[in-house]
Amino acid sequence: MAYSVNVAIEAPIENQIQEISYDGTEVYQQPLSMSESLSKLAAKIDFGKGQEEKEEKPNEKQEDEAAAKDPAAYQSSLWPWDSVRNKLKNALTEVCVLSDVLAIAKEKRYLVLDPVPQDPPEIKAMVTVYARKKALGGAAAVLLTGAERLRTSQSELVRNRSVPDFHLELLQLRKNWRLKKVGNSIIGDVSYRTAGSKFAQSGMFEVSKAEEDTPSNWSPPPPQSPNAGPAPPKTPSALRVTLPSELQGVAFIEVHCRKDDEALFSTTVTSASLNTAGPMPDMHWQKKLEAAQNVLFCKELFNQLAKEAVQLPGPIPHMVVGNQIVASILPGIQLIIGLRHSTSSNSKKSSGPPQQKKSDHDHVLEHSIHQLLREVHHKNTHHPFPHPSSGPLGPSKQRCLAGPTAVDRHELTEMSKSQTLLEQIIEQTQHFTMRRRTEYVLDTIAKEVRDPLIVSHWNSINSPTKACVKVNILTHGYDTICRTLLTIHVGKKSLKCICRDGSVMNMSYEIQELRDLLICQIHQHQITAVQALAKCMGWQLLSNSMHLGVGEVQQMGNASSCILASPIGDRLIAVRCEPQAGVHVSIAHSPRKDFFPSQLVKERKWENLGGSYKEVRWDKMEGKNFLNKMELLMASLTSSS
């Protein structure tokens, strides 16, 4: 049973690639015409081989004899395509037979093709594991050997080459920076537009071969001082990166605070370390691009702060003058943000007033400003989940949950509010100023007041606008008897102090309020410590007042006092602490030694009243500190009784 089958022979649709240029363009070969394709196929056929050769060998002698007898009448019995036709015919016959066999086997009427059962081979797990391990080891050895050969050849090539390969260095540049080909030149970009930046200045740069321009632009190196060491060897580069003039040089943001009585530095200051007598020294393309990106970042940051300073309302308007932003943070204190940019064109010295020292810069605030802008770039590219994979982004997660959680209008208004970069840096500067003032007050009082001791513990983990400090007031050698603890929370424009008794004191930005509070707490600590010491010595507390209303009116705070009695009650000690005058100690005897009976007072019971108080010359007392002197005084009065 034979079937006619049409065999179609077609050329491949895709053409072969002839060449790939450096910019990725593919050059294809032109497709062959029909005549060229036929000639190519006919050339692949060998008419001298095959089964027909064996069949025709016996008839070669007869054909030769016939040709010798009558050459004109002889004609070959085969035509050139006869062998191809016979092969195709035989293949068609075999395919037809195979089709008939499959049809019979499929119907399962005449022939059944069942597999012959065989015993399953015994599988040894460890043998398989070892075999696979050995095969993997061999493959790994081959790969490592090839990699080592490639590494060796590459190192030899680099060692023998004075200038690095242009294409390899261009590949390294493409890994770190975005490049594209425009015409016959390669253009890159160092801007932050992929991070959502809206800064208008372009960050384009051009990449070319350095070998072509190096001889014409070569200049002798600058002379070195005799004391300078040997210059580091310069690694040649095959790339030449051309930057626009506005991205060349070095730029940074300068931040510092000033008071009203201090002079402002000029808006055109230049740093001595940035000024050069000629053009900027030639740097490697990586450092040059990093410096250009830093210049672009600083300009974008200053531009954003300048826009916010103009638009931000305040009790005192912010000023933008040239390359400086002046903002008022506290009465008498101003924040100055300046953009410093030095290029080869500003090599002339400035005629303005002398610049401030570099130590006056606040590097913490400078870092905070950079960090704020980088957070904005990060939020532009990292939106919180869930968000759509494509299409416009919707509202935030909090606003999506506003309906189910029944959020009111006030909370919705608070959600829509956002702080600008300038507002955040002003708040951080206010907190920084308040923290510096608090540190100054604590350190000054600790130096002035030697008794008792004042120990401050600042928390190492704080937020940019909040800090906390714990103040311990104690007496050396008596810290286990009494200790006064204060906790001061430093905010943006205010201070909150939590005292030992749990009372909360809210203070403004004036440092004198904190100083007055600490001095009052110091004298209250002395009275509390005397009471604790008296309890240990067996003395009795007769009266106590932290806000004494008797005596002279104090300019700052109130006086505090206490009266102590000896164990048998024959000695009295009165202690009075004043914020201005200090500590006064007086003693009295009971019964009175100067009691004289008269005709009016004859009863002896009145002599048991306490006598008049006599002040102790406290500066002549022996002892290391106040509590030590009080302990010696109590001990002497107890023994003398």
C-alpha positions in Angstrom: 0.0 0.0 0.0 1.7 3.2 -1.2 0.9 6.8 -0.5 2.1 9.9 -2.4 3.9 12.3 -0.1 4.9 15.9 -1.0 8.3 16.8 0.3 8.9 20.5 0.6 12.4 21.9 0.8 12.6 25.5 2.0 15.4 27.8 3.0 15.6 29.1 6.6 13.6 32.2 7.3 16.3 34.0 9.4 19.5 35.0 7.6 22.9 34.3 9.1 24.7 37.1 11.0 27.8 38.2 9.2 29.2 40.8 11.7 28.3 42.5 15.1 29.7 46.0 15.5 30.8 47.4 18.9 27.6 49.3 19.4 25.5 46.1 19.0 24.4 46.5 15.4 24.0 43.2 13.5 24.9 42.9 9.8 23.1 40.0 8.1 24.1 38.0 4.9 21.9 38.5 1.8 19.6 35.6 1.1 20.6 33.3 -1.9 18.6 33.4 -5.1 16.8 30.4 -6.5 19.5 29.6 -9.0 22.2 29.9 -6.3 20.2 27.7 -3.9 19.8 25.0 -6.7 23.5 25.1 -7.5 24.4 24.8 -3.8 22.1 21.8 -3.4 23.3 20.1 -6.5 26.9 20.6 -5.4 26.2 18.5 -2.3 25.0 15.5 -4.3 27.7 12.9 -5.1 26.5 10.9 -8.2 29.4 8.5 -8.0 28.5 6.9 -4.7 25.5 4.9 -3.6 23.9 1.6 -4.3 23.6 2.3 -8.0 27.4 2.2 -8.3 27.5 -1.4 -7.2 24.7 -2.4 -9.7 26.3 -0.6 -12.6 29.8 -2.0 -12.2 29.1 -5.2 -14.2 27.7 -3.3 -17.2 30.7 -0.9 -17.5 32.6 -3.2 -19.8 29.6 -3.7 -22.1 29.0 0.0 -22.3 32.7 0.6 -23.1 32.6 -2.1 -25.9 29.4 -0.6 -27.3 30.9 2.9 -27.3 34.0 1.6 -29.0 32.1 0.0 -31.8 29.7 2.8 -32.5 30.5 6.0 -30.6 27.8 8.0 -32.5 24.9 5.7 -31.7 25.8 5.2 -28.0 23.7 6.9 -25.3 23.8 6.4 -21.6 20.8 4.7 -20.1 20.8 6.9 -16.9 20.1 10.6 -16.6 21.8 12.7 -13.8 18.8 12.9 -11.5 17.9 9.2 -11.8 19.8 8.2 -8.6 18.0 10.9 -6.6 14.6 9.7 -7.9 15.5 6.1 -6.9 16.6 7.1 -3.4 13.4 9.1 -2.8 11.3 6.2 -4.2 13.0 3.7 -1.8 12.5 6.0 1.1 8.8 6.4 0.2 8.4 2.7 0.1 9.9 2.2 3.5 7.8 4.9 5.0 4.6 3.4 3.6 5.6 0.0 5.0 6.2 1.5 8.4 2.8 3.3 8.2 1.1 0.0 7.5 2.9 -1.7 10.5 1.8 1.1 12.8 -1.8 0.9 11.7 -1.9 -2.8 12.3 -0.3 -2.4 15.7 -2.7 0.4 16.7 -5.8 -1.7 16.0 -4.4 -4.6 18.0 -6.1 -7.1 15.8 -3.3 -8.9 14.1 -0.2 -7.8 16.0 0.4 -7.1 19.6 3.6 -5.3 20.7 4.1 -6.1 24.3 7.4 -5.3 26.0 9.5 -8.3 27.0 9.8 -8.4 30.8 13.4 -8.0 32.0 14.9 -8.2 35.4 15.4 -4.7 36.8 19.1 -3.9 37.3 20.4 -3.7 40.8 20.9 0.0 41.7 23.6 0.9 44.2 23.0 4.3 45.7 26.6 5.0 46.8 28.0 3.9 43.4 25.7 6.4 41.7 26.7 9.1 44.1 30.4 8.5 43.6 29.9 8.3 39.9 28.1 11.7 39.8 30.6 13.2 42.2 33.4 12.0 39.9 31.7 13.4 36.9 31.1 16.7 38.5 34.7 16.8 39.7 35.9 16.2 36.2 33.7 18.9 34.8 34.7 21.4 37.5 38.4 20.6 36.8 37.9 21.3 33.1 36.2 24.6 33.9 38.8 25.7 36.4 41.6 24.9 34.1 40.0 26.9 31.3 39.4 29.8 33.7 43.0 29.7 34.9 44.2 29.8 31.3 42.0 32.8 30.5 43.1 34.6 33.6 46.8 34.0 32.8 46.4 35.1 29.3 44.5 38.2 30.4 47.1 39.1 33.0 49.9 38.7 30.5 48.0 40.9 28.0 47.5 43.6 30.6 51.1 43.4 31.8 52.5 43.7 28.3 50.2 46.6 27.4 51.2 50.1 28.5 47.6 51.6 28.0 44.5 49.5 29.0 42.2 48.3 26.3 39.6 50.9 25.3 36.8 48.3 25.0 37.5 46.7 28.4 37.6 50.0 30.1 34.5 51.1 28.3 32.8 48.0 29.6 33.9 48.8 33.1 32.5 52.4 32.7 29.2 51.0 31.4 28.8 48.8 34.5 28.9 51.8 36.8 27.3 54.6 34.6 24.5 54.9 32.1 25.7 55.3 28.5 24.1 55.6 25.1 25.3 56.1 21.6 24.3 59.3 19.8 25.6 59.4 16.3 29.3 58.6 16.4 29.9 59.6 20.0 29.1 58.0 23.4 27.1 60.1 25.8 26.6 59.3 29.6 24.5 60.8 32.4 25.4 61.4 36.0 22.1 62.9 37.1 19.5 61.5 39.6 16.6 61.5 37.2 16.1 57.8 37.6 15.5 58.5 41.3 12.8 61.0 40.6 14.9 64.1 40.5 13.3 67.2 39.0 16.5 69.3 38.8 16.7 71.0 35.4 20.5 70.9 35.0 21.7 68.2 32.7 24.4 65.8 33.8 25.6 64.6 30.4 29.3 63.8 29.7 31.1 62.5 26.6 33.4 59.5 26.4 36.1 59.3 23.8 39.5 57.6 23.2 42.3 59.2 25.1 45.0 58.0 22.8 44.0 60.4 20.1 43.9 63.6 22.3 46.7 62.8 24.8 49.7 64.1 22.7 48.1 67.4 21.8 46.8 68.2 25.3 49.9 67.0 27.2 51.3 69.5 29.6 54.4 69.1 31.9 53.6 68.0 35.5 53.6 70.8 38.2 56.9 71.1 40.1 57.0 69.4 43.5 58.5 70.7 46.6 61.9 69.2 47.6 60.4 67.9 50.9 57.6 66.1 49.3 57.8 62.4 48.8 57.8 60.6 45.5 54.6 61.1 43.6 52.4 58.0 43.2 52.5 56.3 39.9 49.7 57.4 37.6 47.7 54.6 35.9 47.1 55.5 32.3 43.5 55.4 31.0 42.3 54.6 27.5 39.1 56.7 28.1 38.8 60.5 28.0 35.7 61.8 29.8 34.6 65.4 28.9 32.5 67.1 31.4 30.6 70.4 31.0 32.1 73.4 32.8 29.3 73.6 35.4 30.0 70.1 36.6 33.8 70.5 36.9 35.6 71.2 40.2 34.7 70.5 43.8 31.4 71.4 45.5 30.0 71.0 49.0 27.3 72.4 51.3 28.5 74.4 54.2 26.3 74.8 57.3 26.9 76.7 60.5 25.1 78.8 63.0 25.9 82.4 64.0 24.7 84.9 66.6 23.7 88.5 65.9 27.0 89.9 67.1 29.1 87.7 64.8 30.1 88.8 61.3 28.9 86.9 58.2 31.4 85.5 55.8 31.4 86.6 52.2 29.1 85.0 49.6 32.1 84.5 47.3 34.5 82.8 49.6 36.9 80.3 48.2 38.8 77.7 50.1 42.6 77.8 50.0 42.7 74.1 49.6 40.4 74.4 46.6 42.2 77.2 44.8 44.7 76.2 42.2 47.1 78.2 40.1 46.0 76.5 36.9 43.5 74.0 35.7 42.3 71.1 37.9 44.7 68.2 37.9 43.8 65.3 35.6 42.0 62.6 37.5 40.9 59.1 36.7 37.5 59.0 35.0 35.8 57.3 37.9 36.9 60.0 40.4 36.1 62.7 37.9 32.5 61.3 37.4 32.0 60.9 41.2 33.1 64.5 41.7 30.8 65.7 39.0 27.9 63.7 40.5 28.6 65.3 43.9 28.6 68.8 42.3 25.2 68.0 40.7 23.9 66.7 43.9 25.0 69.7 45.9 23.5 72.1 43.3 20.2 70.2 43.4 20.1 70.3 47.2 20.8 74.0 47.4 18.3 74.7 44.6 15.6 72.8 46.5 16.4 74.5 49.8 16.3 77.9 48.1 12.9 77.3 46.7 11.5 76.2 50.0 13.1 79.2 51.8 11.3 81.6 49.4 7.9 79.7 49.8 8.1 78.9 53.5 6.3 81.4 55.7 7.7 82.3 59.1 7.7 85.1 61.8 11.1 86.2 60.3 11.3 85.7 56.5 14.1 83.6 55.3 16.7 85.2 53.0 18.4 83.8 49.9 21.3 85.9 48.8 23.6 84.5 46.1 24.9 81.1 47.2 23.7 81.5 50.8 20.4 80.8 52.7 19.9 82.6 56.0 17.1 81.3 58.2 16.2 82.4 61.8 15.9 79.4 64.1 15.9 81.0 67.6 16.0 84.7 68.8 19.4 85.9 68.1 20.6 82.7 66.3 20.6 82.2 62.5 21.2 79.2 60.4 23.4 79.8 57.3 23.5 77.3 54.5 26.0 78.0 51.7 27.0 76.3 48.5 30.7 76.2 47.9 31.9 75.4 44.3 35.4 75.8 43.1 36.5 75.2 39.5 39.6 76.2 37.5 37.9 79.5 36.6 37.6 80.7 40.2 41.3 80.4 40.9 41.6 84.1 41.7 41.6 85.0 45.4 38.5 86.5 46.9 38.5 90.1 47.9 35.9 89.6 50.7 36.4 89.4 54.4 38.5 86.5 55.8 36.6 83.2 56.0 35.8 81.3 59.1 37.7 78.3 60.3 36.8 74.9 59.0 36.0 73.8 62.6 33.1 76.2 62.6 31.3 74.0 60.1 28.7 71.7 61.5 29.4 68.4 59.8 26.5 66.7 61.5 24.0 69.1 60.0 25.7 68.9 56.6 25.3 65.1 56.7 21.7 65.5 57.7 20.9 67.7 54.7 22.5 65.2 52.4 20.6 62.4 54.0 17.3 64.1 53.7 17.6 64.6 50.0 18.7 61.0 49.6 15.7 59.8 51.5 13.5 61.7 49.0 15.2 60.0 46.1 14.8 56.6 47.9 11.1 57.1 48.5 10.6 58.1 44.8 11.9 54.6 43.7 10.7 52.5 46.7 7.0 52.8 47.1 5.4 50.9 50.0 3.6 47.7 49.2 1.1 46.9 48.0 1.3 48.9 44.8 0.4 48.1 41.2 3.1 46.7 39.0 2.1 49.1 36.2 -0.1 52.2 36.0 -0.3 55.2 38.3 0.2 54.8 42.0 -2.8 55.2 44.3 -3.1 56.7 47.7 -1.0 55.6 50.7 -1.8 52.7 52.9 -3.0 55.0 55.7 -5.5 56.8 53.4 -6.7 53.5 52.0 -7.6 52.5 55.6 -9.2 55.8 56.4 -12.7 54.7 55.5 -12.8 51.3 57.4 -11.1 53.0 60.5 -13.5 56.0 60.5 -10.8 58.6 60.3 -12.1 62.2 61.0 -11.2 65.3 59.1 -8.5 66.4 61.4 -6.6 63.1 61.0 -7.0 63.3 57.2 -5.5 66.8 57.3 -2.6 65.6 59.3 -2.0 62.7 56.9 -1.8 65.2 54.0 0.8 67.3 55.7 4.5 66.8 54.9 7.6 68.7 56.0 9.9 70.2 53.5 13.7 69.7 53.6 14.3 73.2 55.0 11.7 72.7 57.8 13.3 69.4 58.8 16.8 70.9 58.9 15.6 74.0 60.8 14.0 71.7 63.4 17.2 69.6 63.7 19.2 72.9 64.1 16.9 74.1 66.8 17.3 70.8 68.7 21.0 70.9 68.1 21.2 74.4 69.6 19.1 73.4 72.6 21.3 70.4 73.2 24.4 72.4 73.0 23.0 74.9 75.5 22.0 72.1 77.9 25.4 70.6 77.7 27.0 74.0 78.4 24.8 74.6 81.4 25.5 71.2 82.9 29.2 71.4 82.3 29.4 74.9 83.8 27.5 74.1 86.9 29.5 70.9 87.4 32.7 73.1 87.3 31.3 75.8 89.6 29.7 73.5 92.2 32.2 71.1 93.6 29.9 69.8 96.4 27.7 67.9 95.6 28.9 66.2 92.4 26.8 66.5 89.2 27.1 63.5 86.8 25.3 63.7 83.4 24.4 60.6 81.3 23.3 61.3 77.7 21.4 58.6 75.9 23.4 57.3 72.9 20.2 56.5 70.9 18.3 59.7 70.1 16.1 61.0 67.3 17.2 64.1 65.2 14.8 66.3 67.2 14.7 64.7 70.6 17.3 63.8 73.2 17.3 62.8 76.8 19.9 63.3 79.6 19.8 61.9 83.2 21.4 64.1 85.8 22.6 62.5 89.1 23.3 64.8 92.1 25.3 63.0 94.8 27.9 63.6 97.4 31.2 61.8 97.2 31.3 59.0 99.8 27.6 59.3 100.6 26.1 58.3 97.3 24.4 55.3 98.9 22.6 57.4 101.5 21.0 59.9 99.1 21.0 60.6 95.4 18.8 63.0 93.5 17.9 62.1 90.0 16.7 64.4 87.2 15.6 63.6 83.7 15.8 66.4 81.1 14.1 65.9 77.7 15.6 68.3 75.2 13.2 69.2 72.4 13.2 71.7 69.5 12.3 74.9 71.4 11.7 73.7 74.9 13.0 71.6 77.8 11.0 69.3 80.1 12.5 68.2 83.4 11.1 65.4 85.5 12.2 65.8 89.1 12.7 63.3 91.8 9.3 63.7 93.4 7.6 63.2 90.0 6.8 66.9 89.3 7.3 68.0 85.7 8.9 71.4 84.9 8.4 72.8 81.4 11.0 75.4 80.4 11.6 77.6 77.3 14.7 77.9 75.3 16.3 80.3 77.8 19.3 78.6 79.5 18.9 80.7 82.6 15.7 78.8 83.5 17.5 75.5 83.4 20.4 76.9 85.5 18.0 78.2 88.2 16.3 74.8 88.4 19.5 72.9 88.8 20.8 75.2 91.5 17.5 74.8 93.4 17.7 71.1 93.0 21.3 71.1 94.3 20.3 72.9 97.6 17.2 70.7 98.0 19.5 67.7 97.6 21.7 69.0 100.5 18.7 69.2 102.8 17.4 65.7 101.8 20.9 64.3 102.3 21.2 65.8 105.8 17.9 64.2 106.8 19.1 60.8 105.5 22.4 61.2 107.3 20.6 62.2 110.6 18.5 59.0 110.4 21.7 57.0 110.1 23.3 58.9 113.1 20.2 58.4 115.3 19.2 62.1 115.2 15.6 63.1 115.0 14.0 65.4 112.4 11.9 68.1 114.1 10.9 70.2 111.1 11.5 70.4 107.4 10.6 72.9 104.7 11.7 73.0 101.1 10.2 76.4 100.4 10.9 78.4 103.5 9.0 81.7 103.8 11.1 83.1 106.6 14.1 85.3 106.1 15.3 87.4 103.2 13.6 87.1 99.9 15.8 85.2 97.4 16.5 86.5 94.0 16.3 83.0 92.6 14.2 80.2 94.0 13.4 79.7 97.7 15.4 78.8 100.7 15.0 75.3 102.3 15.8 74.3 105.9 15.5 71.6 108.5 15.9 71.3 112.3 17.5 68.2 113.8 17.7 67.0 117.5 20.2 64.8 119.1 19.2 61.3 120.3 18.5 62.5 123.9 17.2 65.9 122.7 19.8 68.2 124.4 21.3 69.4 121.2 19.7 71.1 118.2 21.1 71.7 114.7 19.4 74.1 112.2 20.4 73.9 108.6 19.4 76.6 106.1 20.3 76.3 102.3 19.9 79.4 100.1 20.5 79.4 96.3 22.6 82.6 96.5 24.1 82.6 100.0 24.8 78.9 100.3 24.6 76.8 103.5 24.2 78.1 107.1 24.4 75.8 110.1 23.5 76.8 113.7 23.4 74.9 117.0 21.5 75.3 120.2 21.5 73.7 123.7 18.5 72.3 125.6 17.9 73.0 128.5 19.1 76.6 128.2 22.3 77.4 130.0 21.5 81.1 130.3 18.2 80.7 132.0 18.0 82.8 135.2 14.8 82.5 137.4 13.2 85.8 138.4 10.3 86.9 140.5 8.0 86.7 137.4 9.2 83.3 136.2 9.9 81.0 139.1 9.0 77.6 137.7 12.0 75.5 136.7 10.2 73.9 133.7 10.9 76.9 131.5 14.6 76.2 131.5 14.0 73.1 129.4 13.3 75.3 126.4 16.0 75.4 123.7 18.5 78.2 123.9 19.4 80.7 121.2 21.0 79.4 118.1 24.6 80.2 117.4 25.9 80.0 113.9 28.8 77.7 113.2 31.8 79.0 111.3 31.3 76.5 108.4 34.4 77.4 106.5 36.6 76.5 109.6 35.0 73.1 110.0 37.1 70.0 109.1 35.7 67.7 106.4 35.9 66.9 102.7 32.4 68.0 101.9 29.1 69.2 103.4 27.9 65.8 104.6 31.3 64.9 106.0 31.3 68.1 108.1 27.7 67.4 109.3 28.7 63.9 110.3 31.6 65.2 112.4 29.4 67.9 113.9 26.7 65.4 114.9 29.3 63.0 116.3 30.9 65.7 118.4 27.6 67.0 119.8 26.5 63.5 120.6 29.7 62.6 122.5 29.7 66.0 124.4 26.2 65.4 125.8 
